[in-house]
Every structure is written in structure tokens, then in C-alpha cells.
Amino acid sequence: MFTERMKNVNVGDPFAPGVDPGLQASQLQYECIMGYIESGKKDGAMVHVGGR
């Protein structure tokens, strides 16, 4: 269910109608999130939406 929901996320200006606010608000948060994703992939997790 989560994968299907994420396929329909509309990323963009958080103040625009119909746009879902993103999870990261800074470069530091982005790098932290990407680190979690890489760590999960090393442990065998699979990226379901986006990425490689």
C-alpha cells in the first residue's frame, strides 16, 4: 500500500494546491535520508519507487 501511495506523490512547491510537502527541508536532511536508503540497500532492502 505504501508503494502505491508513493507513486502518486506530487512533489513541488509546498504552498501550491495539490502538492504534497516533501520530507526534507535542507541539504543535511537530504543527505541523512539518502544515507538511510543506502544502508538499507546494503542490508538487502529494495527501492520500490524512484532511485535505482
PDB file of N, CA, C and O in Angstrom:
ATOM      1  N   MET A   1       0.825  -1.189   0.000  1.00  0.00           N
ATOM      2  CA  MET A   1       0.000   0.000   0.000  1.00  0.00           C
ATOM      3  C   MET A   1       0.872   1.256   0.000  1.00  0.00           C
ATOM      4  O   MET A   1       0.555   2.245  -0.661  1.00  0.00           O
ATOM      5  N   PHE A   2       1.971   1.202   0.750  1.00  0.00           N
ATOM      6  CA  PHE A   2       2.872   2.357   0.812  1.00  0.00           C
ATOM      7  C   PHE A   2       3.466   2.651  -0.560  1.00  0.00           C
ATOM      8  O   PHE A   2       3.528   3.807  -0.977  1.00  0.00           O
ATOM      9  N   THR A   3       3.901   1.607  -1.263  1.00  0.00           N
ATOM     10  CA  THR A   3       4.475   1.784  -2.600  1.00  0.00           C
ATOM     11  C   THR A   3       3.468   2.442  -3.528  1.00  0.00           C
ATOM     12  O   THR A   3       3.825   3.367  -4.259  1.00  0.00           O
ATOM     13  N   GLU A   4       2.242   1.999  -3.519  1.00  0.00           N
ATOM     14  CA  GLU A   4       1.212   2.583  -4.382  1.00  0.00           C
ATOM     15  C   GLU A   4       0.962   4.045  -4.023  1.00  0.00           C
ATOM     16  O   GLU A   4       0.778   4.878  -4.911  1.00  0.00           O
ATOM     17  N   ARG A   5       0.955   4.359  -2.738  1.00  0.00           N
ATOM     18  CA  ARG A   5       0.747   5.753  -2.306  1.00  0.00           C
ATOM     19  C   ARG A   5       1.890   6.636  -2.795  1.00  0.00           C
ATOM     20  O   ARG A   5       1.654   7.747  -3.270  1.00  0.00           O
ATOM     21  N   MET A   6       3.108   6.157  -2.685  1.00  0.00           N
ATOM     22  CA  MET A   6       4.266   6.957  -3.070  1.00  0.00           C
ATOM     23  C   MET A   6       4.336   7.200  -4.577  1.00  0.00           C
ATOM     24  O   MET A   6       4.908   8.198  -5.017  1.00  0.00           O
ATOM     25  N   LYS A   7       3.763   6.304  -5.363  1.00  0.00           N
ATOM     26  CA  LYS A   7       3.726   6.504  -6.814  1.00  0.00           C
ATOM     27  C   LYS A   7       2.870   7.715  -7.193  1.00  0.00           C
ATOM     28  O   LYS A   7       3.010   8.262  -8.287  1.00  0.00           O
ATOM     29  N   ASN A   8       1.987   8.126  -6.285  1.00  0.00           N
ATOM     30  CA  ASN A   8       1.073   9.229  -6.568  1.00  0.00           C
ATOM     31  C   ASN A   8       1.419  10.516  -5.829  1.00  0.00           C
ATOM     32  O   ASN A   8       0.613  11.447  -5.812  1.00  0.00           O
ATOM     33  N   VAL A   9       2.599  10.588  -5.218  1.00  0.00           N
ATOM     34  CA  VAL A   9       3.005  11.796  -4.508  1.00  0.00           C
ATOM     35  C   VAL A   9       3.342  12.878  -5.533  1.00  0.00           C
ATOM     36  O   VAL A   9       4.069  12.631  -6.494  1.00  0.00           O
ATOM     37  N   ASN A  10       2.811  14.060  -5.319  1.00  0.00           N
ATOM     38  CA  ASN A  10       3.064  15.195  -6.196  1.00  0.00           C
ATOM     39  C   ASN A  10       4.043  16.124  -5.487  1.00  0.00           C
ATOM     40  O   ASN A  10       3.657  16.848  -4.569  1.00  0.00           O
ATOM     41  N   VAL A  11       5.305  16.108  -5.904  1.00  0.00           N
ATOM     42  CA  VAL A  11       6.361  16.903  -5.280  1.00  0.00           C
ATOM     43  C   VAL A  11       6.448  18.253  -5.968  1.00  0.00           C
ATOM     44  O   VAL A  11       6.291  18.352  -7.184  1.00  0.00           O
ATOM     45  N   GLY A  12       6.697  19.285  -5.187  1.00  0.00           N
ATOM     46  CA  GLY A  12       6.841  20.621  -5.755  1.00  0.00           C
ATOM     47  C   GLY A  12       6.735  21.671  -4.670  1.00  0.00           C
ATOM     48  O   GLY A  12       7.052  21.412  -3.509  1.00  0.00           O
ATOM     49  N   ASP A  13       6.289  22.855  -5.051  1.00  0.00           N
ATOM     50  CA  ASP A  13       6.118  23.971  -4.126  1.00  0.00           C
ATOM     51  C   ASP A  13       5.139  23.564  -3.024  1.00  0.00           C
ATOM     52  O   ASP A  13       3.973  23.296  -3.313  1.00  0.00           O
ATOM     53  N   PRO A  14       5.588  23.512  -1.767  1.00  0.00           N
ATOM     54  CA  PRO A  14       4.711  23.045  -0.696  1.00  0.00           C
ATOM     55  C   PRO A  14       3.499  23.947  -0.446  1.00  0.00           C
ATOM     56  O   PRO A  14       2.562  23.546   0.244  1.00  0.00           O
ATOM     57  N   PHE A  15       3.512  25.163  -1.003  1.00  0.00           N
ATOM     58  CA  PHE A  15       2.391  26.079  -0.816  1.00  0.00           C
ATOM     59  C   PHE A  15       1.401  26.030  -1.976  1.00  0.00           C
ATOM     60  O   PHE A  15       0.352  26.671  -1.922  1.00  0.00           O
ATOM     61  N   ALA A  16       1.727  25.276  -3.020  1.00  0.00           N
ATOM     62  CA  ALA A  16       0.830  25.167  -4.174  1.00  0.00           C
ATOM     63  C   ALA A  16      -0.262  24.141  -3.885  1.00  0.00           C
ATOM     64  O   ALA A  16       0.002  23.120  -3.250  1.00  0.00           O
ATOM     65  N   PRO A  17      -1.475  24.401  -4.342  1.00  0.00           N
ATOM     66  CA  PRO A  17      -2.558  23.436  -4.134  1.00  0.00           C
ATOM     67  C   PRO A  17      -2.246  22.097  -4.805  1.00  0.00           C
ATOM     68  O   PRO A  17      -1.721  22.063  -5.918  1.00  0.00           O
ATOM     69  N   GLY A  18      -2.565  21.011  -4.134  1.00  0.00           N
ATOM     70  CA  GLY A  18      -2.384  19.687  -4.702  1.00  0.00           C
ATOM     71  C   GLY A  18      -0.974  19.128  -4.615  1.00  0.00           C
ATOM     72  O   GLY A  18      -0.698  18.049  -5.139  1.00  0.00           O
ATOM     73  N   VAL A  19      -0.082  19.855  -3.956  1.00  0.00           N
ATOM     74  CA  VAL A  19       1.307  19.387  -3.817  1.00  0.00           C
ATOM     75  C   VAL A  19       1.496  18.796  -2.428  1.00  0.00           C
ATOM     76  O   VAL A  19       1.058  19.370  -1.430  1.00  0.00           O
ATOM     77  N   ASP A  20       2.153  17.643  -2.376  1.00  0.00           N
ATOM     78  CA  ASP A  20       2.460  17.010  -1.096  1.00  0.00           C
ATOM     79  C   ASP A  20       3.769  17.604  -0.570  1.00  0.00           C
ATOM     80  O   ASP A  20       4.748  17.686  -1.311  1.00  0.00           O
ATOM     81  N   PRO A  21       3.797  18.018   0.698  1.00  0.00           N
ATOM     82  CA  PRO A  21       5.050  18.551   1.228  1.00  0.00           C
ATOM     83  C   PRO A  21       6.111  17.462   1.281  1.00  0.00           C
ATOM     84  O   PRO A  21       5.813  16.313   1.609  1.00  0.00           O
ATOM     85  N   GLY A  22       7.332  17.817   0.963  1.00  0.00           N
ATOM     86  CA  GLY A  22       8.428  16.853   0.972  1.00  0.00           C
ATOM     87  C   GLY A  22       8.935  16.584   2.377  1.00  0.00           C
ATOM     88  O   GLY A  22       8.585  17.287   3.325  1.00  0.00           O
ATOM     89  N   LEU A  23       9.754  15.566   2.498  1.00  0.00           N
ATOM     90  CA  LEU A  23      10.290  15.184   3.800  1.00  0.00           C
ATOM     91  C   LEU A  23      11.526  15.978   4.194  1.00  0.00           C
ATOM     92  O   LEU A  23      11.791  16.153   5.383  1.00  0.00           O
ATOM     93  N   GLN A  24      12.277  16.454   3.230  1.00  0.00           N
ATOM     94  CA  GLN A  24      13.494  17.158   3.580  1.00  0.00           C
ATOM     95  C   GLN A  24      13.380  18.647   3.273  1.00  0.00           C
ATOM     96  O   GLN A  24      12.830  19.059   2.251  1.00  0.00           O
ATOM     97  N   ALA A  25      13.920  19.433   4.195  1.00  0.00           N
ATOM     98  CA  ALA A  25      13.874  20.885   4.043  1.00  0.00           C
ATOM     99  C   ALA A  25      15.276  21.464   3.923  1.00  0.00           C
ATOM    100  O   ALA A  25      15.438  22.677   3.792  1.00  0.00           O
ATOM    101  N   SER A  26      16.283  20.612   3.966  1.00  0.00           N
ATOM    102  CA  SER A  26      17.659  21.104   3.886  1.00  0.00           C
ATOM    103  C   SER A  26      18.547  20.040   3.246  1.00  0.00           C
ATOM    104  O   SER A  26      18.162  18.875   3.141  1.00  0.00           O
ATOM    105  N   GLN A  27      19.714  20.447   2.830  1.00  0.00           N
ATOM    106  CA  GLN A  27      20.686  19.516   2.254  1.00  0.00           C
ATOM    107  C   GLN A  27      21.096  18.466   3.283  1.00  0.00           C
ATOM    108  O   GLN A  27      21.285  17.297   2.947  1.00  0.00           O
ATOM    109  N   LEU A  28      21.230  18.890   4.534  1.00  0.00           N
ATOM    110  CA  LEU A  28      21.615  17.960   5.603  1.00  0.00           C
ATOM    111  C   LEU A  28      20.569  16.855   5.770  1.00  0.00           C
ATOM    112  O   LEU A  28      20.922  15.683   5.907  1.00  0.00           O
ATOM    113  N   GLN A  29      19.290  17.223   5.759  1.00  0.00           N
ATOM    114  CA  GLN A  29      18.229  16.215   5.861  1.00  0.00           C
ATOM    115  C   GLN A  29      18.256  15.283   4.652  1.00  0.00           C
ATOM    116  O   GLN A  29      18.097  14.071   4.797  1.00  0.00           O
ATOM    117  N   TYR A  30      18.457  15.845   3.463  1.00  0.00           N
ATOM    118  CA  TYR A  30      18.530  15.043   2.237  1.00  0.00           C
ATOM    119  C   TYR A  30      19.645  14.005   2.348  1.00  0.00           C
ATOM    120  O   TYR A  30      19.436  12.828   2.056  1.00  0.00           O
ATOM    121  N   GLU A  31      20.820  14.443   2.767  1.00  0.00           N
ATOM    122  CA  GLU A  31      21.963  13.524   2.886  1.00  0.00           C
ATOM    123  C   GLU A  31      21.702  12.440   3.923  1.00  0.00           C
ATOM    124  O   GLU A  31      22.107  11.292   3.740  1.00  0.00           O
ATOM    125  N   CYS A  32      21.030  12.798   5.006  1.00  0.00           N
ATOM    126  CA  CYS A  32      20.691  11.814   6.039  1.00  0.00           C
ATOM    127  C   CYS A  32      19.742  10.758   5.473  1.00  0.00           C
ATOM    128  O   CYS A  32      19.950   9.561   5.673  1.00  0.00           O
ATOM    129  N   ILE A  33      18.712  11.197   4.775  1.00  0.00           N
ATOM    130  CA  ILE A  33      17.743  10.276   4.172  1.00  0.00           C
ATOM    131  C   ILE A  33      18.434   9.364   3.162  1.00  0.00           C
ATOM    132  O   ILE A  33      18.193   8.157   3.149  1.00  0.00           O
ATOM    133  N   MET A  34      19.290   9.935   2.317  1.00  0.00           N
ATOM    134  CA  MET A  34      19.988   9.125   1.324  1.00  0.00           C
ATOM    135  C   MET A  34      20.901   8.104   2.000  1.00  0.00           C
ATOM    136  O   MET A  34      21.071   6.994   1.494  1.00  0.00           O
ATOM    137  N   GLY A  35      21.490   8.470   3.138  1.00  0.00           N
ATOM    138  CA  GLY A  35      22.313   7.528   3.902  1.00  0.00           C
ATOM    139  C   GLY A  35      21.491   6.351   4.408  1.00  0.00           C
ATOM    140  O   GLY A  35      21.949   5.209   4.377  1.00  0.00           O
ATOM    141  N   TYR A  36      20.272   6.631   4.874  1.00  0.00           N
ATOM    142  CA  TYR A  36      19.388   5.551   5.324  1.00  0.00           C
ATOM    143  C   TYR A  36      19.039   4.622   4.161  1.00  0.00           C
ATOM    144  O   TYR A  36      19.014   3.401   4.318  1.00  0.00           O
ATOM    145  N   ILE A  37      18.774   5.201   3.012  1.00  0.00           N
ATOM    146  CA  ILE A  37      18.433   4.389   1.836  1.00  0.00           C
ATOM    147  C   ILE A  37      19.609   3.505   1.443  1.00  0.00           C
ATOM    148  O   ILE A  37      19.427   2.313   1.193  1.00  0.00           O
ATOM    149  N   GLU A  38      20.804   4.066   1.384  1.00  0.00           N
ATOM    150  CA  GLU A  38      21.989   3.280   1.025  1.00  0.00           C
ATOM    151  C   GLU A  38      22.247   2.181   2.045  1.00  0.00           C
ATOM    152  O   GLU A  38      22.606   1.064   1.671  1.00  0.00           O
ATOM    153  N   SER A  39      22.071   2.478   3.314  1.00  0.00           N
ATOM    154  CA  SER A  39      22.268   1.478   4.358  1.00  0.00           C
ATOM    155  C   SER A  39      21.274   0.327   4.197  1.00  0.00           C
ATOM    156  O   SER A  39      21.636  -0.843   4.323  1.00  0.00           O
ATOM    157  N   GLY A  40      20.028   0.672   3.919  1.00  0.00           N
ATOM    158  CA  GLY A  40      19.016  -0.361   3.701  1.00  0.00           C
ATOM    159  C   GLY A  40      19.338  -1.230   2.504  1.00  0.00           C
ATOM    160  O   GLY A  40      19.184  -2.450   2.563  1.00  0.00           O
ATOM    161  N   LYS A  41      19.786  -0.615   1.414  1.00  0.00           N
ATOM    162  CA  LYS A  41      20.141  -1.383   0.211  1.00  0.00           C
ATOM    163  C   LYS A  41      21.294  -2.330   0.492  1.00  0.00           C
ATOM    164  O   LYS A  41      21.305  -3.456  -0.004  1.00  0.00           O
ATOM    165  N   LYS A  42      22.263  -1.888   1.281  1.00  0.00           N
ATOM    166  CA  LYS A  42      23.397  -2.756   1.630  1.00  0.00           C
ATOM    167  C   LYS A  42      22.935  -3.949   2.457  1.00  0.00           C
ATOM    168  O   LYS A  42      23.538  -5.022   2.416  1.00  0.00           O
ATOM    169  N   ASP A  43      21.840  -3.742   3.219  1.00  0.00           N
ATOM    170  CA  ASP A  43      21.294  -4.820   4.040  1.00  0.00           C
ATOM    171  C   ASP A  43      20.302  -5.688   3.287  1.00  0.00           C
ATOM    172  O   ASP A  43      19.708  -6.598   3.865  1.00  0.00           O
ATOM    173  N   GLY A  44      20.114  -5.408   1.975  1.00  0.00           N
ATOM    174  CA  GLY A  44      19.245  -6.239   1.157  1.00  0.00           C
ATOM    175  C   GLY A  44      17.876  -5.655   0.842  1.00  0.00           C
ATOM    176  O   GLY A  44      17.062  -6.312   0.192  1.00  0.00           O
ATOM    177  N   ALA A  45      17.606  -4.429   1.291  1.00  0.00           N
ATOM    178  CA  ALA A  45      16.312  -3.813   1.002  1.00  0.00           C
ATOM    179  C   ALA A  45      16.229  -3.434  -0.475  1.00  0.00           C
ATOM    180  O   ALA A  45      17.251  -3.268  -1.139  1.00  0.00           O
ATOM    181  N   MET A  46      15.003  -3.299  -0.981  1.00  0.00           N
ATOM    182  CA  MET A  46      14.781  -2.956  -2.375  1.00  0.00           C
ATOM    183  C   MET A  46      14.056  -1.615  -2.451  1.00  0.00           C
ATOM    184  O   MET A  46      13.095  -1.382  -1.717  1.00  0.00           O
ATOM    185  N   VAL A  47      14.516  -0.735  -3.338  1.00  0.00           N
ATOM    186  CA  VAL A  47      13.854   0.536  -3.564  1.00  0.00           C
ATOM    187  C   VAL A  47      12.642   0.274  -4.448  1.00  0.00           C
ATOM    188  O   VAL A  47      12.783  -0.260  -5.548  1.00  0.00           O
ATOM    189  N   HIS A  48      11.453   0.644  -3.979  1.00  0.00           N
ATOM    190  CA  HIS A  48      10.229   0.374  -4.732  1.00  0.00           C
ATOM    191  C   HIS A  48       9.843   1.509  -5.667  1.00  0.00           C
ATOM    192  O   HIS A  48       9.294   1.261  -6.741  1.00  0.00           O
ATOM    193  N   VAL A  49      10.120   2.747  -5.279  1.00  0.00           N
ATOM    194  CA  VAL A  49       9.706   3.909  -6.067  1.00  0.00           C
ATOM    195  C   VAL A  49      10.884   4.862  -6.180  1.00  0.00           C
ATOM    196  O   VAL A  49      11.505   5.220  -5.179  1.00  0.00           O
ATOM    197  N   GLY A  50      11.189   5.274  -7.418  1.00  0.00           N
ATOM    198  CA  GLY A  50      12.306   6.203  -7.630  1.00  0.00           C
ATOM    199  C   GLY A  50      13.641   5.513  -7.450  1.00  0.00           C
ATOM    200  O   GLY A  50      13.710   4.310  -7.198  1.00  0.00           O
ATOM    201  N   GLY A  51      14.681   6.282  -7.580  1.00  0.00           N
ATOM    202  CA  GLY A  51      16.015   5.727  -7.377  1.00  0.00           C
ATOM    203  C   GLY A  51      16.368   4.664  -8.395  1.00  0.00           C
ATOM    204  O   GLY A  51      15.783   4.587  -9.475  1.00  0.00           O
ATOM    205  N   ARG A  52      17.331   3.855  -8.028  1.00  0.00           N
ATOM    206  CA  ARG A  52      17.798   2.786  -8.914  1.00  0.00           C
ATOM    207  C   ARG A  52      17.610   1.444  -8.251  1.00  0.00           C
ATOM    208  O   ARG A  52      17.944   0.414  -8.837  1.00  0.00           O
TER     209      ARG A  52
END
